[in-house]
């Protein structure tokens, strides 16, 4: 049986997929930057001081931007030993409940992450490394990820509720 989905759910999926593509691009850049560092250090014996800081930001971007797509694909780590023993109706109710909890948690990412990024912007906080990165830039990954996760949890909840009405 094909589950009816609302058009905005396809938009949510597209946004999460865009986040995944951006995360994949960041991962590619991370691999290139680290490879560059290995070659430079091996051939010259000198290390580039900006690589470590930049690599950390890229790794943060990979994790935060790909999280909602992983949720969309049901790829998050899950222990289902007890859940698998539940009846389909109880499993569905538990899934709706956990999606609602995930939605609330993700909304906290949005609120607190926005507060954190805005505070860093207002204070003019920068990293202590050579790049002197304005810290609101990497901090903004938290609310961006929170928005994508919130939307995906909402979409999952709608799917699970609709599944029970058929």
C-alpha positions as CSV (number, residue, x, y, z in Angstrom):
1,X,0.0,0.0,0.0
2,X,1.4,3.4,-1.0
3,X,1.3,6.0,1.8
4,X,0.0,9.4,0.9
5,X,2.5,12.2,1.5
6,X,1.8,15.9,1.5
7,X,3.7,18.1,-1.0
8,X,5.5,19.9,1.8
9,X,7.0,16.5,2.9
10,X,8.7,16.2,-0.5
11,X,10.1,19.7,0.0
12,X,11.4,18.6,3.4
13,X,13.0,15.6,1.8
14,X,14.6,17.8,-0.8
15,X,16.0,20.2,1.8
16,X,17.5,17.3,3.8
17,X,19.0,15.8,0.6
18,X,20.5,19.2,-0.2
19,X,22.1,19.2,3.3
20,X,23.5,15.7,2.6
21,X,25.0,16.9,-0.7
22,X,26.6,19.9,1.0
23,X,27.9,17.5,3.7
24,X,29.3,15.2,1.0
25,X,31.0,18.2,-0.6
26,X,32.5,19.2,2.8
27,X,33.7,15.6,3.2
28,X,35.4,15.8,-0.2
29,X,37.1,19.1,0.7
30,X,38.1,17.6,4.0
31,X,39.8,14.7,2.3
32,X,41.6,17.0,-0.1
33,X,42.8,19.3,2.6
34,X,44.0,16.5,4.8
35,X,45.8,14.9,1.8
36,X,47.4,18.2,1.0
37,X,48.6,18.5,4.6
38,X,50.1,14.9,4.5
39,X,51.9,15.6,1.2
40,X,53.3,19.0,2.4
41,X,54.4,17.7,5.7
42,X,56.0,14.6,4.2
43,X,57.9,16.6,1.4
44,X,58.8,19.7,3.4
45,X,58.7,18.7,7.0
46,X,56.5,21.8,7.6
47,X,53.0,21.7,8.8
48,X,50.3,24.1,7.6
49,X,48.8,25.8,10.7
50,X,45.3,26.5,9.3
51,X,44.6,22.8,8.3
52,X,43.6,21.6,11.7
53,X,41.2,24.4,12.4
54,X,39.6,24.2,9.0
55,X,39.4,20.4,9.2
56,X,37.4,20.6,12.5
57,X,34.9,23.0,10.9
58,X,34.5,20.8,7.9
59,X,34.0,17.7,10.1
60,X,31.4,19.6,12.1
61,X,29.6,20.5,8.9
62,X,29.6,16.9,7.7
63,X,28.0,15.7,10.9
64,X,25.4,18.5,11.3
65,X,24.4,18.8,7.7
66,X,24.0,15.0,7.1
67,X,22.0,14.2,10.2
68,X,18.6,15.0,8.8
69,X,19.2,13.0,5.7
70,X,20.3,10.1,7.8
71,X,17.0,10.4,9.7
72,X,15.1,10.6,6.4
73,X,16.8,7.3,5.2
74,X,16.3,5.7,8.7
75,X,20.0,5.3,8.9
76,X,20.5,6.4,12.5
77,X,21.8,4.0,15.0
78,X,19.0,2.1,16.7
79,X,18.7,-0.8,19.1
80,X,15.5,-2.6,18.2
81,X,15.7,-5.7,20.3
82,X,12.7,-4.7,22.5
83,X,10.9,-2.7,19.8
84,X,10.8,-5.8,17.5
85,X,8.9,-7.8,20.2
86,X,6.1,-5.2,20.3
87,X,2.8,-5.6,18.3
88,X,2.6,-3.4,15.2
89,X,0.2,-1.0,16.9
90,X,2.4,-0.6,19.9
91,X,5.5,-0.2,17.7
92,X,3.7,2.5,15.7
93,X,2.7,4.4,18.9
94,X,6.3,4.1,20.3
95,X,7.6,5.4,16.9
96,X,5.2,8.4,17.0
97,X,6.3,9.1,20.6
98,X,10.0,8.9,19.8
99,X,9.6,11.1,16.8
100,X,7.8,13.7,18.9
101,X,10.6,13.6,21.5
102,X,13.1,13.9,18.6
103,X,11.1,16.9,17.3
104,X,11.2,18.6,20.7
105,X,14.9,17.9,21.1
106,X,15.6,19.3,17.6
107,X,13.6,22.4,18.3
108,X,15.9,23.0,21.3
109,X,18.8,22.8,18.9
110,X,17.2,25.6,16.9
111,X,16.4,27.8,19.9
112,X,19.6,27.3,21.9
113,X,21.8,27.1,18.8
114,X,20.4,30.4,17.5
115,X,21.0,32.0,20.9
116,X,24.6,30.7,20.9
117,X,25.4,31.9,17.4
118,X,23.8,35.3,18.0
119,X,25.7,35.7,21.2
120,X,29.0,34.9,19.5
121,X,28.1,37.3,16.7
122,X,27.3,40.1,19.2
123,X,30.5,39.5,21.1
124,X,32.6,39.3,18.0
125,X,34.0,36.0,19.1
126,X,36.7,34.6,16.9
127,X,38.8,31.4,17.1
128,X,42.2,31.7,18.6
129,X,43.8,29.9,15.6
130,X,45.6,31.5,12.7
131,X,42.3,31.8,10.7
132,X,40.6,33.9,13.4
133,X,37.2,32.5,12.2
134,X,34.2,34.3,13.5
135,X,32.7,31.6,15.7
136,X,29.1,32.4,14.8
137,X,29.8,30.7,11.4
138,X,30.5,27.2,12.7
139,X,28.0,27.7,15.5
140,X,25.3,28.4,13.0
141,X,25.5,24.8,12.0
142,X,23.6,23.8,15.2
143,X,20.4,25.7,14.4
144,X,20.5,24.9,10.7
145,X,20.8,21.2,11.6
146,X,18.1,21.6,14.2
147,X,15.7,23.0,11.6
148,X,16.4,20.2,9.1
149,X,16.0,17.6,11.9
150,X,12.8,19.2,13.2
151,X,11.3,19.2,9.7
152,X,12.3,15.5,9.1
153,X,10.9,14.4,12.5
154,X,7.7,16.2,11.7
155,X,7.5,14.5,8.4
156,X,8.2,11.1,10.0
157,X,5.5,11.7,12.6
158,X,3.0,12.6,9.9
159,X,3.8,9.4,8.0
160,X,3.4,7.3,11.1
161,X,0.1,8.9,12.0
162,X,-1.2,8.5,8.4
163,X,0.0,4.9,8.4
164,X,-2.4,4.1,11.2
165,X,-5.4,5.7,9.4
166,X,-5.2,3.3,6.5
